[in-house]
Amino acid sequence: MNYLIGLLIGIVIALIAYTLNRKVSFKWYDWVLGVAILGLLSVGTQHLLSSLAGFETSAAWFGFAIFGGLAVVLALVEWRLLSARNKAA
């Protein structure tokens, strides 16, 4: 469990370092959305692994789909905001 969350946080840090090297400007709400995305992915992973450990497979995948789906939707919104801002600049 800790490995997966550590891997997720490492990927996020690598993406932040990559975008900062490309001179992408972040607004305050970009950071808020990023933390919300990371939180939803962490909660979804925790729910998946704990429900699978309790032999509740349908609840595990359903909860992961809800939390992961919300994270994906927020990530797409964030990506669209960043790409629109960089095109305008």
Order of alpha helices (4+ residues) and beta strands (2+ residues): alpha-alpha-alpha
